[in-house]
Every structure is written in C-alpha cells, then in structure tokens.
Amino acid sequence: MTAAETSDLHSPDLLRTRVVEWQAPGPVAKAAMPMSGIEAMRAIRDGRLPPPPMAKLIGFRMAVVEPERIVMELEPHESLENTIGLLHGATAAALLDTAMGCAISTVLPAGQTSVTLDLKLTYLRPLSSRSGTISAEGKVIKLGRQTSYTEGFVRDGRGNLAVHATATFSMLGGEPKTLGNSRDQTPNETK
C-alpha cells in the first residue's frame, strides 16, 4: 500500500463510534445475592436485573434459562471483528465462558457462585458480522462440591457449529444443589 492509500484508511468516512452504557455491577450483585442462581439468571433474562457490563460491552443477551443449560444470543457487529473481517476469537470465548458459568449458576443456591479455572476452545468455522444471530449454549457436564465441568457450543445464524468448548469451574461458597440430571455425579461430590 502506498502512503496515500494508508492515509485514506484514517478518513473520517471510515470512522465508526459505539457508545456502551451499563449499570454499576456492585448494586446489581447485592440485589442478586439473596436469589438462587436460576432466579438471578431468569431475572437478567426477563429484564428485572440489568445484565453484567461485559454483556453490554459485547452486546449479548440471555435467551434461554433452564436448569444446567443457558443459551446466549449475539447479533454480531463489525466492532467485534479483527483486521481480516472475522469475529475476533475472544468474542466466542467471552460468550462461552459466560454461558457455561451461567449454566452452573442455574443449579446453585443463593450465596454460591463459580469462577473459571480453565477454558478450552476449538474453532471449527469462522464467524463474522454477516453470520446471522449467533448462539452460545452452555451445559453442565458434572457438578461437584469444589470443581464443576461444562461444555459449550457456538452456532452461526444457520445453526452451523462454529466453536466447541469445555471449561472447568471452581465452586465458591455453600454447597451445590443436587439435581438428578447432572451427569456422572457421585454421592460424595454433592449434597
């Protein structure tokens, strides 16, 4: 590229602006504290609690809340793309980390939460702002007292699998609630 062509890339005609507004997370966390995880997730989905700042920054929303399962949706936009015009991989990582962590939350009592220990993603096909509504599904594989395991999937607007993920979460506070459909639970791991 010539210097003239490069300077054209800084043209005001190519400038984009995106304003993000969010609610302070501290008061929202305090309001959610007495709720069970599934109550808090449903309150966010239904608009009774504001979404976390990260959700506002990226632009995703909670679409499905079920015990052990969450689906997030995102209308992709070019502010999430990298220099080759594809959705940056960190977008899928943030979506999946959130969906899988929230899936664990759906079976936790008030006062208990989880944090990510590890997150492994396999990118299977590219995504872009032209991919249609992107969905990120998080599912609980195994719920334990100290460590829980999840699996996640990102699909494009046509339902094609684009990213597969697994993650391990550390459990904080309280004891997880036992559900009959948590796969591979053993009596010594949950109460």
C-alpha positions in Angstrom: 0.0 0.0 0.0 1.2 3.5 -0.8 1.3 6.2 1.9 -1.7 7.9 0.2 -3.7 4.7 0.4 -2.8 4.2 4.0 -3.8 7.8 4.9 -7.2 7.1 3.3 -7.8 4.4 5.9 -7.9 7.2 8.5 -10.6 9.1 6.7 -13.5 10.4 8.8 -15.8 8.5 6.3 -14.4 5.2 7.7 -14.6 6.2 11.4 -17.2 4.2 13.5 -18.4 5.1 17.0 -20.1 2.8 19.5 -21.3 4.0 22.9 -21.8 1.5 25.6 -23.9 2.1 28.8 -24.2 -0.2 31.7 -25.4 -0.3 35.3 -22.9 -0.3 38.1 -22.3 -4.0 38.9 -22.0 -3.7 42.7 -25.6 -2.8 43.5 -26.8 -5.4 40.9 -24.7 -8.1 42.6 -26.1 -7.1 46.0 -29.7 -7.3 44.7 -29.0 -10.8 43.2 -27.3 -12.1 46.4 -30.5 -13.4 48.1 -31.6 -15.1 44.9 -30.8 -18.7 43.8 -28.7 -18.9 40.7 -31.7 -19.8 38.4 -33.8 -16.9 39.9 -30.9 -14.5 39.2 -30.5 -15.8 35.6 -34.2 -15.5 34.9 -34.2 -12.0 36.4 -31.5 -11.0 34.0 -33.2 -12.7 31.0 -36.5 -11.0 31.8 -35.0 -7.6 32.4 -35.7 -7.5 36.2 -32.0 -7.3 36.8 -29.6 -5.5 34.5 -27.1 -7.6 32.6 -23.5 -7.5 33.6 -21.3 -4.8 32.0 -19.5 -7.4 29.8 -22.8 -8.4 28.2 -23.5 -4.8 27.4 -20.0 -4.2 26.0 -20.1 -7.2 23.6 -23.9 -7.0 23.0 -25.1 -10.4 24.0 -28.3 -11.3 25.8 -29.6 -14.3 27.7 -32.2 -16.1 25.6 -32.8 -19.5 27.4 -32.5 -20.3 31.1 -33.1 -23.9 32.2 -31.5 -26.0 34.9 -28.0 -26.8 33.8 -28.4 -25.0 30.5 -28.1 -21.4 29.2 -28.2 -20.0 25.7 -26.9 -16.6 25.0 -27.5 -14.7 21.7 -25.5 -12.1 19.9 -26.2 -10.0 16.8 -22.6 -9.7 15.6 -21.3 -6.3 14.6 -18.2 -5.1 13.0 -16.8 -3.6 16.2 -16.1 -7.3 17.2 -14.2 -8.1 14.1 -10.4 -8.4 13.6 -8.3 -7.0 10.8 -9.3 -9.8 8.4 -13.0 -9.1 8.8 -13.9 -12.1 11.0 -15.3 -12.1 14.5 -12.4 -12.0 16.9 -11.9 -15.3 18.7 -12.2 -13.6 22.1 -15.8 -12.8 21.3 -16.7 -16.6 21.2 -14.5 -17.1 24.3 -16.4 -14.5 26.3 -19.8 -15.8 25.1 -18.9 -19.4 26.0 -17.3 -18.5 29.3 -20.4 -16.6 30.3 -22.9 -19.2 29.0 -21.1 -22.1 30.7 -20.6 -20.3 34.0 -24.3 -19.2 34.0 -25.3 -22.8 33.3 -23.6 -23.8 36.6 -25.4 -20.9 38.3 -28.7 -22.3 37.4 -28.3 -25.1 39.9 -26.7 -23.1 42.7 -28.4 -21.8 45.9 -28.2 -18.2 47.0 -24.7 -17.3 48.1 -22.8 -19.7 46.0 -21.0 -19.0 42.7 -18.3 -20.3 40.5 -15.2 -18.9 38.7 -13.4 -20.2 35.6 -10.3 -22.3 36.2 -9.7 -23.2 32.6 -11.4 -22.7 29.2 -10.5 -24.7 26.1 -12.0 -23.7 22.7 -11.8 -25.4 19.3 -12.7 -23.1 16.4 -14.4 -25.0 13.7 -15.6 -22.3 11.3 -15.2 -18.5 11.1 -17.8 -16.1 12.2 -18.4 -12.5 11.1 -20.9 -9.7 11.3 -22.6 -11.5 8.4 -23.1 -14.8 10.3 -26.6 -14.0 11.5 -27.7 -14.3 15.1 -25.0 -16.2 16.9 -26.0 -18.5 19.8 -23.8 -19.8 22.6 -25.0 -22.7 24.6 -23.5 -23.7 27.9 -24.3 -27.1 29.6 -23.3 -28.6 32.9 -21.4 -31.9 32.4 -20.6 -32.6 36.1 -21.4 -30.5 39.2 -19.1 -31.1 42.1 -18.5 -29.5 45.5 -15.2 -28.0 44.6 -15.0 -28.3 40.9 -17.6 -28.4 38.1 -17.3 -29.2 34.4 -19.1 -27.7 31.4 -19.4 -27.9 27.7 -20.4 -25.2 25.2 -21.2 -24.6 21.6 -21.3 -21.5 19.4 -23.5 -21.7 16.3 -24.0 -19.3 13.5 -27.4 -18.0 12.3 -27.9 -21.1 10.2 -27.3 -23.4 13.1 -23.8 -24.5 12.0 -21.4 -25.4 14.8 -18.6 -22.8 14.8 -16.9 -23.3 18.2 -16.8 -26.1 20.7 -15.6 -25.5 24.3 -15.0 -27.2 27.6 -14.4 -25.4 30.9 -13.6 -26.2 34.5 -15.0 -24.0 37.3 -14.1 -23.6 40.9 -17.0 -23.6 43.3 -17.2 -20.7 45.8 -19.3 -20.6 49.0 -22.1 -23.0 50.1 -22.9 -26.4 48.7 -24.3 -27.0 45.2 -27.8 -28.3 44.9 -28.1 -31.9 43.6 -30.2 -32.5 40.6 -31.0 -35.9 39.2 -30.0 -35.0 35.7 -26.4 -33.9 36.5 -24.5 -36.4 34.5 -21.9 -38.5 36.3 -22.5 -37.2 39.8 -21.4 -39.3 42.6 -22.9 -39.1 46.2 -19.5 -38.0 47.6 -19.3 -34.9 45.3 -22.6 -33.2 46.0 -25.2 -33.0 48.8 
